[in-house]
Amino acid sequence: MRKFNVAVVGATGAVGEEVFRVMEELNFPVNKVVPLASARSAGSTIEFRNKDVVVLELTPKVFEEQEVEIAFFCAGGSVSAEFAKYAVEAGAVVIDNTSHFRMDPKVPLVVPEVNPQDIKLWRETGIIANPNCSTIQMVQSLKPLDELYGIKRVDVSTYQAVSGAGKSGMEELVKQMQDFFAFRLDETEIKAFAHQIALNVIPQIDVAMENGFTKEEMKMVNETQKIMHKNFEVAATCVRVPVLRSHSESLTVTFNDCVDVDVDEVRNVLENFENVKVIDDLPNKKYPMPIISTDTDYTYVGRIRKDVYASNVVHYFNVADQVRVGAATNAVRIGLKWIELESDI
């Protein structure tokens, strides 16, 4: 297999670091890695395949100078907005982990297990967008259910880990718990989140929108419809919880009116869908939890049950490591699928 020169923009951040790990684990065909970051981080090193690699400064010319062919952008929307075009101009395909390009009608928004065919649309802009972390794990479970029965509406509540806010979010939770045990929680610093996160849940992620939802919630609505090429209704409530890593979601899925849900059928299609694992044994207290999904590449589904009142409604719970499944792993899988589809390059 041909090998590629691969850049990672935001190489020293949480997602960037995870991209290197996932590329190693999935045996990504790398000829040369090019870690890129701000001038502040340039000169530091990252480890890749047991070698220290020097981080270079992100500049408009670095993609051409390093002959980059695949560029993973993991450094925030403003960075992608400014620098992605230079990677494309240098001949690279950009796989963007930020929200900047997601709803651009010319840019494919891809979860490889769900809509791999959309990757072929990359040629129009040179960019493939990686969806929001919560959207990725949700559509991985929705896709087989839609194929089984046909989805009419989805209602989802998320329980999102602090690592969704980056390293600063994790550090803030740890520091606040330390302050709690030192009996000084009332003096703790509140910076990464709008409120204290230790021993609390915050029912707001991202800014408020005019319709009463948050930007994060509307991402889940709009991105789901784009990825699945369906206009079924979606309503989301996104909540930050004091968990370090892995997002959880409680879903209520309403199917077409004529459907009579068979829970065994639901369980079977989920068990047989790529990169989904079912843990569903309530009497024996077995179900998905963040401590199970963390540092794995699977979306876990459980608590599957038919609605008490409506025969066309099913409820379930899913959990996935949002740094991996919801960001790094999905991006690397996009890269692998791109290589497979564009093998004539």
N, C-alpha and C positions, 0 to 999 in steps of 0.2 A: 504493500500500500504506500502510496505517495505520502510524504510528510510535509508539514506546513510550518511556516514562521508565524507564531501566534503571540499577539500582544494582549496584555491584560491591563486595562486602564483602571486605576484605583487598586493597584497591586497590594498595597499595604492595609487596605480596609478589610472589614469582616468578610464581605462577599468575595472580594478579590482573592484573599487568602484561601477561601474555600474553593474557588475555581481551580487554583493550582492543585489542591488536594484531589478534587474530583477528576481532573485531567489525568493525574497519575493513576488513580484507581480504575478509570475506564479505558486506560491505555490509549489516550488520545494521540493521534499520529503527529507528534511534534518534532520538527526539525530544530527549531530554535525558539525559546521563549523570550519575550521582550516585556519585562515588568515596567510599567509606567506609572508615575505618580507626580505630585506637585514638586516644585523645587525644594520644598522643605524636606521631603522624604527621599529625594534623589540622592544616590550614593549609599543608601542602606542596602541590605541584601534580603532576598527571599530564598527559600530552599525549594528546589524542584529536582526530583529524581536524584536525591542525595548530593546535589551540588548547590553551592551558593551562587546566586545570580544577582548581579548589581542592578538596582532599580534606576531607571533612567528618567530624566525630566520629561514630562508631557509637553511637547511643542508641536506646532503645525507641521514641521518637516520630519519628525521622528519616524513616522510610518513609512515614508519613502526611503529614508536613510537606512532603516532596518529591514526593508523589503517585506513588510508585514502583509500577510495574506488573509488572516483571520484576526479580528480585533474584538475582544470582549470588553464592553464598557460597563464599569461597576462603580462609578464615582459621582453619581448625582446627575440630575437632569440638566443643570446648567453647563456641566462639563461636556455632556453628550451634545447639547445644542451647539456648543462652540467648536468641538474637535471632531465629531463623527464625520463631518464632511471631508476633513483632511485624510482620514483613513480611507474613505471611499475613493477620493481622488487618487490615492496611492495604489488603488486596485484591490483593496481588502474588502471582504464582507464584514459588516459590523453587526455584532449580536449585542443588542443594547438592553441592559438590565434596568434601566431607569424608566420613568413614566413618560419621558419626553415625546417619544414617537408612537406610543401605543395606539392612539386613536387616529393617527394619520391614515386616511383611507388608502394611501399608496404603499403603506408599510405593513407587511404581514405580521400578525400577532400570533405567536405559535406556542402550543403545548404539543410536543411530538407525538404523544399517545393519542391525542384528540384530533388535530388537524395538520398532520405532516405535509399534506398536499399544498398547503399555503406557502411553504418554504420556497417553492418555485417562483413565487412572486417577488423574490428579493432583488431580481435584476433591475426593477424599475427605479429603485432608490439606492440599492447596495446595502440596505439595512433590514434586519429582522429584529422585531421587538420581543422582549421577554415579558410576559404578563406580571401583574401584581401577585405577590406570594399567595395571598388568600384565594385569589381567583384560580391559580394553578391547581391547588389541591382540590378545590371544589369541582372544577370541570372534569378532573380525572375520575371523579365518582359519578358525575352527572352524565357523561357521555354514554356509558353502557346502559344506564337507566333510560335515557332518551331513546336509544335504539330499541330497547325492550318494549316500552309502553307509549312513548311520546309525552314529553313534559309540557305542562300547561303553565305552571308557576313554581318558583322556588323562593322560599323564605329562609334566610340564614342569619344566625347570630354567631359572631366570631369571638374567640377568646385568644387574643394575640399576645405572644411573648414579647418581653421588653427588648430582645435582640432585634426585633423588627425596627427599632429605632437606632440600631447600630451599637457599637462598643460603648458609647456613652450611656445608652439605656441600660445595658447590663451592669455597668459600673455603678450607676445610680441606685439600682435595686440592691446590689450587694452592700453599698455604703449605707443605705437607709436601714437595712437589716442589722448591720453592725451597730448603727446608732440606736436601734430598738433595744438590742441586748445590753447596750451601755446606758440605757435609760435616758437617752437624749434625743429621741425621735422628734420631739417638739422643736428641736433646733436644727434638724437635718436640712441639707441643701436640696432645693427643688429646682432643677434646671432642665433636664432632658424631657420632662413631661409637665403638663399644666398643673398637676397636683401630685401629692405624695403617692408613690406607687406601692411601696411596701405595705402589706396588710390592707390593700385597697384594690378596687377595680375602677377604671376610668372609662365611661361610656362615650368616649370621643377619640377618634384617631383621624388626624388631619383636620383641615379647616372646615368650618360650617358653610353649607351651601344655602342658596335662597329657598330651596324646597324643603328644608328642615333636615336633610340628610347631610353626612359629611362627604368630603372629597373621596376618602377611602371607600366609603359605602357605594358611591356612584361609580367608582372604578370597577367594583365587582359587578355592578349592573351592566355597564357598557361593554366591559371587556368580555364578559361571559357571552353576550349576544354576538360580538364580533368573532370570537374564537369558534363558537358552535354554529355560526351562520343561522341562528334562530332568534326570533323575536319574542320568545316566551317571557313572562313577567318575572322579575327578580326584585326582591326587597332584602336589604341587608342592614344589620345593626352591628357595628364593629366596636369591640371593647378591648382595652388594654388590661392585661392581668399580670400579677406578680410571678410570672414563670420566666425563667431565663431563656429557654429556647423551645421551639415547636409551637405552631399555632393549632388551635382546636376550633372546630365548627360544629354547630348543631343545626341540622338541616331538616326542613319540612318540604317535601316535593309533592306537588299536586300534578297528577297525570290527566290525560284526556278523560272526559266525563264517562265514557263507556268502560273504563278500565276497572277491573277487580283485582287489586294487588295480591300477588302470591309471594309471601315473604321468602319462601325457598327459592323461587325464581330470581328474586332481587339479589339474594345472597349469592346465588350461583353465578350470575353475570358479573357481579363485582369481584368474586374470587377469580374469575377467568380473565379479568381485564389487566392489561399490562401495567406492572408496577403498582398495583393495588393489592393490599393484603387485608383479609377480613379476620377480625378478632371479635367474636360475637357469642359470648356464653355468659349471660347475665347471672343465672343461678350460681355459677362458680366464680363470679366476680372477675370475669375476663372481658376486657374491652380496651379500645385504644386510649392511650394516655401519652402526654408529652415525654415521660421518661422512657417510653417504649420507642417512640419515633425518632428521638433526638440522635443525630449522627447516622441516620439511615437515609436511603433513597426511595422509600416507599410512602405511599399514602395509606394510612390504616383506617378501616371502616368498621364500625360496630354499633351496638344498641339499635339494630334494625328492627322496626316494628311497624305494623299496619295501624293506621289511625283508628281510634275507637268508634268514630262517628261516620267517617267518609271512606268508602271502599277504594277510592282512587287516590288515596294519600298515604305516603310512607314517611316515617321519621327515622333519622339515623345521625350518628356522630362520626366525624372524621378528624384525624390528626396527622400532621406532617411537619417535618423539620423545615421551617421556612427559609433558613439560610441555604440549605441544600436543595430539597425538592422545589421550594418556592423561589429559588434564585440560581445558585451556582450549578446544580445538577441539571435543571431544565435548560440552562444556557449551553452547557457542554453537550447535552443530548441534541439540542438544535444544531450545534456545530457538527456533530457526528452524522446527523441526518442530512445536513447540507452537503457534506463530503460524499455521502452515499448517493444523493440525488444528482450531484454535479461531478460525478466521477470522471467525466470526460474532460474536466478542466486541466 
